[in-house]
Structure formats: C-alpha cells, structure tokens
Amino acid sequence: MAESRFDIQFAGALVPGAEASTVRERLRDLLRLSPETLERLFSGQPMLIKRNLDAATATRYRDAFRAAGAILRLTPSPDTAETPSAASESGPQPAPQPAGDPGGLTLAPPGANVEEVVPVAPRDIDTAALSLVPGQNWTLEDCTAEPPPRPIPDISHLALVPAEPRAPRQARDLDE
C-alpha cells in the first residue's frame, strides 16, 4: 500500500483568541513572505501552501502554523488518489488521517452516500414510577416552586419625630 500524501491549504482561519496582526507577522517571518504574498494568503480564499507531502511533514507544517496562530487544512493529495474504478470496487474508504491528528473525525469520501440513516434500536424506558397530579383541575403553574420569602428589614434604629407645623399659605402663593 502506498504512503498517504497530503496537500496543505490555508484560508485565513485563525486559532481562537489569536490576534490577526500578530499571526500575520509570525507567518511572514516563518515563511519569509513578501507583503503582496502575505495579503494573498489572508484573502479568505483557500491557498495551496505545499503539495504532495508525507504525513509527518504535513503534521510539522500544521503544528508550525498552529504555533503561529493559524489553522491549516490537510487534504489527501490528488496525485496519489485511487482511480474511481478501484475505489468503487473496494467500497467507500475513510479519508486518511495524518499522524497525531486529534479527534478521530473524518469526512466521507467523495461519492459516499451521506444521507444513509443508521437505524437505532428503540429504548425501553420504564415510566411506571412517574405520575401526574390527579384530576383535571391543574396547570403547569402548580408545578412552579414557591418563591423564597423576602426578609423583613431591621428598622429598630429608626424613630419618628413630630413634624413642625406649617405656616398657612397666603393668597399670593396660590396664584403662582
């Protein structure tokens, strides 16, 4: 069996929390890029960085980009892909993973039926211990918890003093 080969692409994706200007500087220094090439690299369009790399080299590139704050995408190299007739004879094969790739998730190979529904056995859940409030006269409001009582504030330090009598208002005060 032939060794898995990979192409590496960059589409401008950054590691969460990474600052774009810092990542740009790091990638410029790492790859020794001109300002024009750096702008094309961060255009948002996938850009092929290297082609037909072995898994170890592709992983080193991915780790170097991640250390700089950028996320590379590794894809199987089309230069070493099987012919469609050979692929259909052996059935769908999972996409190869580079060494040390965490997660274990893969994409379905081209041409695979992704709409296939995997049957799930029904579960037998015992609900005998559950019950409803008896009768017809209940609502969901019966199920709400009582709010905690509000504490009564301490007002023992307060005192009432008699108010001073007011002077009667005069007629000219009422016109204003």
C-alpha positions as CSV (number, residue, x, y, z in Angstrom):
1,M,0.0,0.0,0.0
2,A,1.3,3.5,-0.9
3,E,2.1,6.0,1.8
4,S,-0.6,8.7,2.4
5,R,0.3,12.0,0.8
6,F,-1.2,15.4,1.7
7,D,-1.7,18.9,0.3
8,I,-1.8,21.7,2.8
9,Q,-4.0,24.7,2.3
10,F,-4.6,27.9,4.3
11,A,-7.8,30.0,4.0
12,G,-7.1,32.7,6.7
13,A,-8.6,30.8,9.6
14,L,-7.0,31.7,13.0
15,V,-6.8,29.9,16.3
16,P,-9.5,31.1,18.7
17,G,-8.1,34.1,20.6
18,A,-5.3,34.8,18.2
19,E,-4.7,38.4,17.1
20,A,-4.7,38.7,13.3
21,S,-1.8,41.2,13.1
22,T,0.4,39.0,15.3
23,V,-0.4,35.9,13.2
24,R,0.4,37.8,10.0
25,E,3.8,38.9,11.4
26,R,4.6,35.4,12.6
27,L,3.7,33.8,9.2
28,R,5.6,36.5,7.3
29,D,8.7,35.6,9.3
30,L,8.1,31.8,9.3
31,L,7.6,31.6,5.5
32,R,9.7,34.7,4.5
33,L,6.8,36.2,2.6
34,S,6.6,39.5,0.7
35,P,3.8,41.9,1.7
36,E,1.9,41.0,-1.6
37,T,2.1,37.3,-0.9
38,L,1.0,37.8,2.7
39,E,-2.1,39.7,1.5
40,R,-3.0,36.9,-0.9
41,L,-2.5,34.4,2.0
42,F,-5.1,36.2,4.1
43,S,-7.5,36.9,1.3
44,G,-10.0,34.4,2.7
45,Q,-9.7,32.1,-0.3
46,P,-8.1,28.7,0.2
47,M,-4.5,28.9,-0.9
48,L,-2.3,25.9,-1.6
49,I,0.8,26.1,0.5
50,K,2.6,22.8,-0.2
51,R,1.6,19.8,-2.4
52,N,2.1,16.0,-2.0
53,L,3.7,15.9,1.5
54,D,4.1,12.8,3.6
55,A,2.1,12.7,6.8
56,A,5.0,13.6,9.1
57,T,5.9,16.7,7.1
58,A,2.3,17.8,6.8
59,T,1.9,17.4,10.5
60,R,5.0,19.5,11.1
61,Y,3.6,22.3,8.9
62,R,0.3,22.1,10.7
63,D,2.0,22.4,14.1
64,A,4.1,25.3,13.0
65,F,1.1,27.2,11.6
66,R,-0.9,26.5,14.8
67,A,2.1,27.8,16.9
68,A,1.9,31.0,14.8
69,G,-1.9,31.2,15.5
70,A,-3.1,29.9,12.1
71,I,-5.1,26.8,11.1
72,L,-4.0,24.8,8.1
73,R,-6.3,22.3,6.3
74,L,-4.7,19.0,5.3
75,T,-6.3,17.2,2.3
76,P,-5.4,14.0,0.7
77,S,-3.2,14.7,-2.3
78,P,-4.9,14.0,-5.6
79,D,-1.6,12.9,-7.1
80,T,-1.8,9.7,-5.1
81,A,-5.6,9.2,-5.1
82,E,-7.0,6.0,-6.3
83,T,-8.8,5.8,-9.6
84,P,-12.6,5.9,-9.4
85,S,-12.9,2.3,-10.6
86,A,-10.6,0.9,-7.9
87,A,-12.3,3.0,-5.3
88,S,-15.8,1.7,-6.2
89,E,-14.6,-2.0,-6.1
90,S,-13.3,-1.7,-2.6
91,G,-16.2,0.4,-1.3
92,P,-16.1,3.7,0.5
93,Q,-12.8,4.3,2.4
94,P,-12.4,6.8,5.2
95,A,-10.1,9.8,4.4
96,P,-6.6,9.2,5.7
97,Q,-5.6,11.0,8.9
98,P,-2.1,12.4,9.4
99,A,-0.2,11.0,12.4
100,G,-1.1,12.7,15.7
101,D,-4.3,14.2,14.4
102,P,-6.6,14.6,17.4
103,G,-10.4,14.0,17.3
104,G,-10.7,10.9,15.0
105,L,-13.3,12.6,12.9
106,T,-13.1,12.3,9.1
107,L,-15.1,13.4,6.1
108,A,-16.9,11.0,4.0
109,P,-15.0,10.1,0.8
110,P,-16.2,11.6,-2.5
111,G,-19.3,9.7,-3.8
112,A,-20.3,8.3,-0.4
113,N,-24.0,8.2,0.5
114,V,-24.1,10.7,3.3
115,E,-27.9,10.6,3.6
116,E,-27.9,7.0,4.8
117,V,-29.8,6.7,8.0
118,V,-28.4,4.3,10.6
119,P,-31.2,2.5,12.4
120,V,-31.3,3.0,16.1
121,A,-32.8,0.4,18.3
122,P,-35.8,1.8,20.3
123,R,-35.1,2.1,24.0
124,D,-37.4,0.6,26.6
125,I,-37.8,3.4,29.2
126,D,-39.6,2.5,32.4
127,T,-42.0,5.3,33.3
128,A,-44.0,3.4,35.9
129,A,-42.6,5.5,38.8
130,L,-43.8,8.8,37.2
131,S,-47.2,10.2,37.9
132,L,-49.3,13.3,37.2
133,V,-51.3,15.4,39.6
134,P,-54.6,13.6,40.0
135,G,-57.7,15.1,38.5
136,Q,-58.4,17.6,35.7
137,N,-58.1,20.8,37.6
138,W,-54.3,21.5,37.5
139,T,-52.0,23.6,35.4
140,L,-48.2,23.9,34.9
141,E,-48.3,26.8,37.4
142,D,-49.0,24.2,40.1
143,C,-45.5,22.8,39.4
144,T,-43.7,26.1,40.0
145,A,-41.6,26.4,43.2
146,E,-42.7,28.9,45.8
147,P,-40.5,32.0,45.8
148,P,-38.4,32.4,48.9
149,P,-39.9,34.8,51.4
150,R,-38.4,38.2,51.5
151,P,-36.6,39.0,54.7
152,I,-38.1,41.8,56.8
153,P,-35.6,44.6,57.2
154,D,-34.4,45.7,60.6
155,I,-35.8,49.2,61.2
156,S,-35.3,49.3,65.0
157,H,-32.8,52.1,64.7
158,L,-35.3,54.4,63.1
159,A,-37.5,56.8,65.1
160,L,-40.5,59.1,64.3
161,V,-40.3,62.7,65.4
162,P,-43.2,65.1,65.4
163,A,-43.4,67.3,62.4
164,E,-43.2,71.1,62.7
165,P,-46.5,72.9,62.0
166,R,-46.6,74.6,58.6
167,A,-47.4,78.2,58.1
168,P,-50.7,78.8,56.3
169,R,-50.3,79.7,52.6
170,Q,-51.3,83.1,51.6
171,A,-53.3,84.1,48.6
172,R,-50.4,85.3,46.5
173,D,-48.7,81.9,46.9
174,L,-51.7,80.2,45.5
175,D,-51.6,82.2,42.2
176,E,-48.1,81.0,41.3
